[in-house]
């Protein structure tokens, strides 16, 4: 199905018109009431696509609203088994089941479908992953090296030496303020920090205030002064070679180039700098509640994962230093 005006043109699966309308309305509800981002909406629709592709094989025809009422616990477990056999990660399977539950609850509230079978299905247990943080030295060296990596003769010969300052400013912002890469690249020119605090719009369009180090302000100012494009206040803060919003893949690619040069671990990514921000704050005596606010976590349990990182570091250092270890 394709409904470009509602963002469904990226998702392809067949279903009856009434169900199609319900999906469009559900998406609108997620966007307006839950304030879901476009990225989140696309992910939810991909999850539905996987389920309805499975259901079409199960039924022998595209599903309709009435068909949703008849799905049994065994049918939903069959979907789980199908996902597992396809090699889908547990985290992705859990997200897909969460999407289904959200959709079915919406249909129930609208009086369209009531099916208790889904509630009886238990999703696979997911091992709580420990955030992959860089050491303080690795983080600092990365910030120093990224500008040298980007500042080459190729860029200079094309008048693009400013790219090096841009990349350094992005990484400095990620590590200095603990931003997600999406949060950093969604900033506009008017959002550039000039004082010791800045406003950030995170997941669910929730705003938070984040302290800003002078080093971060200087890095961004240096990039802005070097940037050759005439940008308005509402234009993206970080732009690519053509003056448009910077693609996160550009920064991710630069980090991948740094790994072999600096002997960084495979977990060295832009997001690892956010993890490093939180881990290093915790190691320096920061409390979990404050770090939760700085990161924009909705739940304290999400932030508590960083205590495992710190404990892991302590254990590693102990084993290295203790004569009986």
MARPA-870869 format. One record per residue (C-alpha): chain; x, y, z; residue number from 1. Coordinates in steps of 0.2 Angstrom, whole numbers. Example, Ala and Ser with C-alpha at 12.3 -4.5 7.8 and 13.67 -1.06 7.14 Angstrom:
// MARPA-870869
<atom c="A" east="62" north="-22" up="39" k="1"/>
<atom c="A" east="68" north="-5" up="36" k="2"/>
***
This chain:
// MARPA-870869
<atom c="A" east="0" north="0" up="0" k="1"/>
<atom c="A" east="6" north="18" up="-3" k="2"/>
<atom c="A" east="-1" north="33" up="5" k="3"/>
<atom c="A" east="13" north="46" up="2" k="4"/>
<atom c="A" east="3" north="60" up="11" k="5"/>
<atom c="A" east="4" north="50" up="27" k="6"/>
<atom c="A" east="22" north="44" up="26" k="7"/>
<atom c="A" east="16" north="26" up="21" k="8"/>
<atom c="A" east="24" north="27" up="4" k="9"/>
<atom c="A" east="40" north="19" up="11" k="10"/>
<atom c="A" east="30" north="4" up="18" k="11"/>
<atom c="A" east="24" north="-9" up="6" k="12"/>
<atom c="A" east="11" north="-22" up="12" k="13"/>
<atom c="A" east="-7" north="-26" up="6" k="14"/>
<atom c="A" east="-22" north="-25" up="17" k="15"/>
<atom c="A" east="-41" north="-21" up="15" k="16"/>
<atom c="A" east="-46" north="-3" up="14" k="17"/>
<atom c="A" east="-54" north="-2" up="32" k="18"/>
<atom c="A" east="-38" north="-8" up="39" k="19"/>
<atom c="A" east="-28" north="4" up="29" k="20"/>
<atom c="A" east="-38" north="18" up="35" k="21"/>
<atom c="A" east="-35" north="12" up="53" k="22"/>
<atom c="A" east="-17" north="12" up="51" k="23"/>
<atom c="A" east="-17" north="29" up="44" k="24"/>
<atom c="A" east="-27" north="35" up="59" k="25"/>
<atom c="A" east="-15" north="26" up="71" k="26"/>
<atom c="A" east="0" north="35" up="63" k="27"/>
<atom c="A" east="-8" north="52" up="65" k="28"/>
<atom c="A" east="-12" north="48" up="83" k="29"/>
<atom c="A" east="6" north="43" up="86" k="30"/>
<atom c="A" east="12" north="59" up="78" k="31"/>
<atom c="A" east="0" north="71" up="87" k="32"/>
<atom c="A" east="-3" north="63" up="104" k="33"/>
<atom c="A" east="13" north="53" up="107" k="34"/>
<atom c="A" east="23" north="66" up="98" k="35"/>
<atom c="A" east="33" north="52" up="89" k="36"/>
<atom c="A" east="47" north="57" up="77" k="37"/>
<atom c="A" east="47" north="53" up="59" k="38"/>
<atom c="A" east="61" north="40" up="62" k="39"/>
<atom c="A" east="50" north="31" up="75" k="40"/>
<atom c="A" east="35" north="31" up="64" k="41"/>
<atom c="A" east="44" north="24" up="50" k="42"/>
<atom c="A" east="51" north="10" up="61" k="43"/>
<atom c="A" east="33" north="6" up="68" k="44"/>
<atom c="A" east="27" north="5" up="50" k="45"/>
<atom c="A" east="41" north="-7" up="45" k="46"/>
<atom c="A" east="36" north="-18" up="60" k="47"/>
<atom c="A" east="18" north="-18" up="54" k="48"/>
<atom c="A" east="24" north="-23" up="37" k="49"/>
<atom c="A" east="33" north="-38" up="44" k="50"/>
<atom c="A" east="18" north="-44" up="53" k="51"/>
<atom c="A" east="5" north="-41" up="39" k="52"/>
<atom c="A" east="17" north="-50" up="26" k="53"/>
<atom c="A" east="17" north="-65" up="38" k="54"/>
<atom c="A" east="-2" north="-64" up="41" k="55"/>
<atom c="A" east="-5" north="-64" up="22" k="56"/>
<atom c="A" east="5" north="-81" up="21" k="57"/>
<atom c="A" east="-5" north="-87" up="35" k="58"/>
<atom c="A" east="-22" north="-82" up="29" k="59"/>
<atom c="A" east="-19" north="-84" up="10" k="60"/>
<atom c="A" east="-25" north="-66" up="7" k="61"/>
<atom c="A" east="-22" north="-48" up="13" k="62"/>
<atom c="A" east="-29" north="-46" up="31" k="63"/>
<atom c="A" east="-44" north="-35" up="35" k="64"/>
<atom c="A" east="-50" north="-28" up="52" k="65"/>
<atom c="A" east="-61" north="-43" up="55" k="66"/>
<atom c="A" east="-46" north="-55" up="52" k="67"/>
<atom c="A" east="-37" north="-46" up="66" k="68"/>
<atom c="A" east="-51" north="-52" up="78" k="69"/>
<atom c="A" east="-48" north="-70" up="74" k="70"/>
<atom c="A" east="-29" north="-71" up="77" k="71"/>
<atom c="A" east="-25" north="-84" up="90" k="72"/>
<atom c="A" east="-10" north="-85" up="103" k="73"/>
<atom c="A" east="-3" north="-98" up="92" k="74"/>
<atom c="A" east="-3" north="-86" up="77" k="75"/>
<atom c="A" east="6" north="-73" up="86" k="76"/>
<atom c="A" east="19" north="-86" up="92" k="77"/>
<atom c="A" east="20" north="-92" up="75" k="78"/>
<atom c="A" east="25" north="-74" up="70" k="79"/>
<atom c="A" east="38" north="-74" up="84" k="80"/>
<atom c="A" east="45" north="-91" up="77" k="81"/>
<atom c="A" east="46" north="-84" up="60" k="82"/>
<atom c="A" east="56" north="-69" up="65" k="83"/>
<atom c="A" east="68" north="-79" up="75" k="84"/>
<atom c="A" east="71" north="-91" up="61" k="85"/>
<atom c="A" east="74" north="-76" up="49" k="86"/>
<atom c="A" east="88" north="-72" up="61" k="87"/>
<atom c="A" east="81" north="-56" up="67" k="88"/>
<atom c="A" east="89" north="-49" up="83" k="89"/>
<atom c="A" east="79" north="-51" up="100" k="90"/>
<atom c="A" east="79" north="-32" up="102" k="91"/>
<atom c="A" east="71" north="-30" up="85" k="92"/>
<atom c="A" east="58" north="-44" up="88" k="93"/>
<atom c="A" east="53" north="-36" up="105" k="94"/>
<atom c="A" east="51" north="-20" up="97" k="95"/>
<atom c="A" east="40" north="-27" up="83" k="96"/>
<atom c="A" east="29" north="-36" up="96" k="97"/>
<atom c="A" east="28" north="-19" up="106" k="98"/>
<atom c="A" east="22" north="-11" up="90" k="99"/>
<atom c="A" east="9" north="-24" up="87" k="100"/>
<atom c="A" east="3" north="-22" up="105" k="101"/>
<atom c="A" east="2" north="-3" up="103" k="102"/>
<atom c="A" east="-8" north="-5" up="87" k="103"/>
<atom c="A" east="-20" north="-18" up="94" k="104"/>
<atom c="A" east="-23" north="-7" up="109" k="105"/>
<atom c="A" east="-27" north="8" up="98" k="106"/>
<atom c="A" east="-39" north="-3" up="88" k="107"/>
<atom c="A" east="-47" north="-8" up="105" k="108"/>
<atom c="A" east="-49" north="10" up="111" k="109"/>
<atom c="A" east="-57" north="14" up="94" k="110"/>
<atom c="A" east="-69" north="0" up="96" k="111"/>
<atom c="A" east="-63" north="-9" up="80" k="112"/>
<atom c="A" east="-54" north="-24" up="86" k="113"/>
<atom c="A" east="-54" north="-33" up="103" k="114"/>
<atom c="A" east="-42" north="-48" up="104" k="115"/>
<atom c="A" east="-34" north="-53" up="120" k="116"/>
<atom c="A" east="-24" north="-67" up="112" k="117"/>
<atom c="A" east="-9" north="-55" up="109" k="118"/>
<atom c="A" east="-8" north="-51" up="128" k="119"/>
<atom c="A" east="-5" north="-69" up="132" k="120"/>
<atom c="A" east="11" north="-70" up="121" k="121"/>
<atom c="A" east="27" north="-67" up="130" k="122"/>
<atom c="A" east="42" north="-60" up="121" k="123"/>
<atom c="A" east="59" north="-67" up="122" k="124"/>
<atom c="A" east="70" north="-61" up="136" k="125"/>
<atom c="A" east="83" north="-48" up="131" k="126"/>
<atom c="A" east="99" north="-47" up="140" k="127"/>
<atom c="A" east="102" north="-30" up="146" k="128"/>
<atom c="A" east="116" north="-23" up="136" k="129"/>
<atom c="A" east="130" north="-13" up="144" k="130"/>
<atom c="A" east="133" north="4" up="136" k="131"/>
<atom c="A" east="149" north="4" up="126" k="132"/>
<atom c="A" east="159" north="19" up="132" k="133"/>
<atom c="A" east="176" north="24" up="127" k="134"/>
<atom c="A" east="190" north="28" up="139" k="135"/>
<atom c="A" east="193" north="46" up="143" k="136"/>
<atom c="A" east="209" north="46" up="134" k="137"/>
<atom c="A" east="201" north="38" up="118" k="138"/>
<atom c="A" east="187" north="51" up="119" k="139"/>
<atom c="A" east="199" north="65" up="120" k="140"/>
<atom c="A" east="211" north="58" up="106" k="141"/>
<atom c="A" east="196" north="56" up="95" k="142"/>
<atom c="A" east="191" north="74" up="96" k="143"/>
<atom c="A" east="209" north="79" up="93" k="144"/>
<atom c="A" east="211" north="68" up="78" k="145"/>
<atom c="A" east="195" north="70" up="69" k="146"/>
<atom c="A" east="200" north="88" up="63" k="147"/>
<atom c="A" east="217" north="82" up="56" k="148"/>
<atom c="A" east="208" north="67" up="47" k="149"/>
<atom c="A" east="196" north="79" up="38" k="150"/>
<atom c="A" east="209" north="93" up="35" k="151"/>
<atom c="A" east="217" north="85" up="20" k="152"/>
<atom c="A" east="224" north="92" up="4" k="153"/>
<atom c="A" east="208" north="86" up="-5" k="154"/>
<atom c="A" east="197" north="97" up="5" k="155"/>
<atom c="A" east="209" north="111" up="5" k="156"/>
<atom c="A" east="210" north="111" up="-14" k="157"/>
<atom c="A" east="191" north="112" up="-16" k="158"/>
<atom c="A" east="190" north="126" up="-3" k="159"/>
<atom c="A" east="182" north="114" up="10" k="160"/>
<atom c="A" east="194" north="115" up="24" k="161"/>
<atom c="A" east="179" north="120" up="35" k="162"/>
<atom c="A" east="173" north="102" up="35" k="163"/>
<atom c="A" east="187" north="98" up="47" k="164"/>
<atom c="A" east="181" north="111" up="59" k="165"/>
<atom c="A" east="163" north="105" up="57" k="166"/>
<atom c="A" east="167" north="87" up="61" k="167"/>
<atom c="A" east="177" north="92" up="76" k="168"/>
<atom c="A" east="162" north="103" up="82" k="169"/>
<atom c="A" east="150" north="89" up="80" k="170"/>
<atom c="A" east="161" north="76" up="90" k="171"/>
<atom c="A" east="165" north="89" up="103" k="172"/>
<atom c="A" east="146" north="92" up="105" k="173"/>
<atom c="A" east="142" north="74" up="107" k="174"/>
<atom c="A" east="155" north="71" up="120" k="175"/>
<atom c="A" east="154" north="88" up="129" k="176"/>
<atom c="A" east="135" north="88" up="131" k="177"/>
<atom c="A" east="130" north="70" up="129" k="178"/>
<atom c="A" east="119" north="72" up="114" k="179"/>
<atom c="A" east="112" north="59" up="102" k="180"/>
<atom c="A" east="118" north="61" up="85" k="181"/>
<atom c="A" east="101" north="65" up="79" k="182"/>
<atom c="A" east="98" north="78" up="92" k="183"/>
<atom c="A" east="115" north="87" up="87" k="184"/>
<atom c="A" east="111" north="87" up="68" k="185"/>
<atom c="A" east="93" north="93" up="71" k="186"/>
<atom c="A" east="99" north="109" up="79" k="187"/>
<atom c="A" east="97" north="125" up="69" k="188"/>
<atom c="A" east="108" north="140" up="68" k="189"/>
<atom c="A" east="99" north="149" up="81" k="190"/>
<atom c="A" east="102" north="135" up="93" k="191"/>
<atom c="A" east="121" north="137" up="93" k="192"/>
<atom c="A" east="126" north="139" up="111" k="193"/>
<atom c="A" east="133" north="156" up="116" k="194"/>
<atom c="A" east="131" north="154" up="135" k="195"/>
<atom c="A" east="134" north="140" up="147" k="196"/>
<atom c="A" east="118" north="131" up="144" k="197"/>
<atom c="A" east="108" north="126" up="128" k="198"/>
<atom c="A" east="90" north="119" up="124" k="199"/>
<atom c="A" east="89" north="102" up="116" k="200"/>
<atom c="A" east="74" north="94" up="109" k="201"/>
<atom c="A" east="75" north="75" up="111" k="202"/>
<atom c="A" east="65" north="59" up="109" k="203"/>
<atom c="A" east="46" north="63" up="110" k="204"/>
<atom c="A" east="50" north="81" up="106" k="205"/>
<atom c="A" east="54" north="83" up="124" k="206"/>
<atom c="A" east="65" north="98" up="128" k="207"/>
<atom c="A" east="79" north="98" up="141" k="208"/>
<atom c="A" east="92" north="111" up="146" k="209"/>
<atom c="A" east="110" north="105" up="145" k="210"/>
<atom c="A" east="126" north="113" up="152" k="211"/>
<atom c="A" east="139" north="118" up="139" k="212"/>
<atom c="A" east="157" north="119" up="141" k="213"/>
<atom c="A" east="167" north="134" up="134" k="214"/>
<atom c="A" east="177" north="121" up="123" k="215"/>
<atom c="A" east="160" north="116" up="115" k="216"/>
<atom c="A" east="155" north="134" up="111" k="217"/>
<atom c="A" east="173" north="138" up="104" k="218"/>
<atom c="A" east="172" north="123" up="93" k="219"/>
<atom c="A" east="155" north="127" up="86" k="220"/>
<atom c="A" east="159" north="145" up="84" k="221"/>
<atom c="A" east="175" north="141" up="74" k="222"/>
<atom c="A" east="165" north="130" up="62" k="223"/>
<atom c="A" east="152" north="143" up="59" k="224"/>
<atom c="A" east="165" north="156" up="55" k="225"/>
<atom c="A" east="174" north="145" up="43" k="226"/>
<atom c="A" east="157" north="138" up="35" k="227"/>
<atom c="A" east="156" north="146" up="17" k="228"/>
<atom c="A" east="137" north="146" up="16" k="229"/>
<atom c="A" east="125" north="160" up="21" k="230"/>
<atom c="A" east="113" north="152" up="33" k="231"/>
<atom c="A" east="98" north="159" up="41" k="232"/>
<atom c="A" east="93" north="157" up="59" k="233"/>
<atom c="A" east="81" north="142" up="55" k="234"/>
<atom c="A" east="94" north="133" up="44" k="235"/>
<atom c="A" east="103" north="118" up="50" k="236"/>
<atom c="A" east="117" north="121" up="62" k="237"/>
<atom c="A" east="128" north="107" up="54" k="238"/>
<atom c="A" east="128" north="106" up="35" k="239"/>
<atom c="A" east="136" north="95" up="22" k="240"/>
<atom c="A" east="146" north="100" up="6" k="241"/>
<atom c="A" east="131" north="107" up="-3" k="242"/>
<atom c="A" east="124" north="117" up="12" k="243"/>
<atom c="A" east="110" north="106" up="16" k="244"/>
<atom c="A" east="107" north="97" up="33" k="245"/>
<atom c="A" east="122" north="85" up="37" k="246"/>
<atom c="A" east="119" north="67" up="35" k="247"/>
<atom c="A" east="123" north="57" up="51" k="248"/>
<atom c="A" east="132" north="44" up="39" k="249"/>
<atom c="A" east="145" north="57" up="36" k="250"/>
<atom c="A" east="150" north="57" up="54" k="251"/>
<atom c="A" east="148" north="39" up="56" k="252"/>
<atom c="A" east="160" north="36" up="42" k="253"/>
<atom c="A" east="173" north="48" up="49" k="254"/>
<atom c="A" east="173" north="38" up="65" k="255"/>
<atom c="A" east="175" north="22" up="56" k="256"/>
<atom c="A" east="191" north="29" up="48" k="257"/>
<atom c="A" east="198" north="34" up="65" k="258"/>
<atom c="A" east="196" north="17" up="72" k="259"/>
<atom c="A" east="212" north="9" up="64" k="260"/>
<atom c="A" east="222" north="25" up="65" k="261"/>
<atom c="A" east="220" north="27" up="83" k="262"/>
<atom c="A" east="218" north="8" up="87" k="263"/>
<atom c="A" east="200" north="12" up="94" k="264"/>
<atom c="A" east="188" north="-3" up="98" k="265"/>
<atom c="A" east="174" north="-8" up="86" k="266"/>
<atom c="A" east="162" north="0" up="98" k="267"/>
<atom c="A" east="169" north="17" up="94" k="268"/>
<atom c="A" east="154" north="26" up="86" k="269"/>
<atom c="A" east="146" north="43" up="87" k="270"/>
<atom c="A" east="134" north="36" up="100" k="271"/>
<atom c="A" east="148" north="29" up="110" k="272"/>
<atom c="A" east="153" north="47" up="114" k="273"/>
<atom c="A" east="136" north="50" up="122" k="274"/>
<atom c="A" east="139" north="34" up="132" k="275"/>
<atom c="A" east="156" north="41" up="137" k="276"/>
<atom c="A" east="149" north="57" up="143" k="277"/>
<atom c="A" east="138" north="48" up="155" k="278"/>
<atom c="A" east="150" north="35" up="161" k="279"/>
<atom c="A" east="164" north="48" up="164" k="280"/>
<atom c="A" east="152" north="60" up="173" k="281"/>
<atom c="A" east="147" north="45" up="184" k="282"/>
<atom c="A" east="165" north="40" up="187" k="283"/>
<atom c="A" east="168" north="58" up="192" k="284"/>
<atom c="A" east="155" north="58" up="206" k="285"/>
<atom c="A" east="139" north="63" up="196" k="286"/>
<atom c="A" east="123" north="57" up="203" k="287"/>
<atom c="A" east="111" north="46" up="192" k="288"/>
<atom c="A" east="96" north="58" up="193" k="289"/>
<atom c="A" east="106" north="72" up="186" k="290"/>
<atom c="A" east="114" north="61" up="173" k="291"/>
<atom c="A" east="96" north="55" up="168" k="292"/>
<atom c="A" east="91" north="73" up="166" k="293"/>
<atom c="A" east="106" north="78" up="155" k="294"/>
<atom c="A" east="103" north="63" up="144" k="295"/>
<atom c="A" east="85" north="65" up="142" k="296"/>
<atom c="A" east="80" north="47" up="148" k="297"/>
<atom c="A" east="62" north="45" up="152" k="298"/>
<atom c="A" east="66" north="31" up="165" k="299"/>
<atom c="A" east="80" north="31" up="178" k="300"/>
<atom c="A" east="82" north="12" up="175" k="301"/>
<atom c="A" east="89" north="17" up="158" k="302"/>
<atom c="A" east="102" north="28" up="166" k="303"/>
<atom c="A" east="106" north="14" up="179" k="304"/>
<atom c="A" east="115" north="4" up="165" k="305"/>
<atom c="A" east="130" north="16" up="167" k="306"/>
<atom c="A" east="133" north="10" up="184" k="307"/>
<atom c="A" east="137" north="-7" up="176" k="308"/>
<atom c="A" east="150" north="1" up="165" k="309"/>
<atom c="A" east="158" north="9" up="180" k="310"/>
<atom c="A" east="158" north="-7" up="190" k="311"/>
<atom c="A" east="165" north="-16" up="175" k="312"/>
<atom c="A" east="180" north="-3" up="174" k="313"/>
<atom c="A" east="183" north="-5" up="192" k="314"/>
<atom c="A" east="184" north="-24" up="191" k="315"/>
<atom c="A" east="195" north="-23" up="176" k="316"/>
<atom c="A" east="207" north="-11" up="185" k="317"/>
<atom c="A" east="207" north="-22" up="200" k="318"/>
<atom c="A" east="212" north="-38" up="190" k="319"/>
<atom c="A" east="226" north="-28" up="182" k="320"/>
<atom c="A" east="233" north="-21" up="197" k="321"/>
<atom c="A" east="230" north="-33" up="211" k="322"/>
<atom c="A" east="245" north="-45" up="214" k="323"/>
<atom c="A" east="233" north="-60" up="218" k="324"/>
<atom c="A" east="221" north="-56" up="203" k="325"/>
***
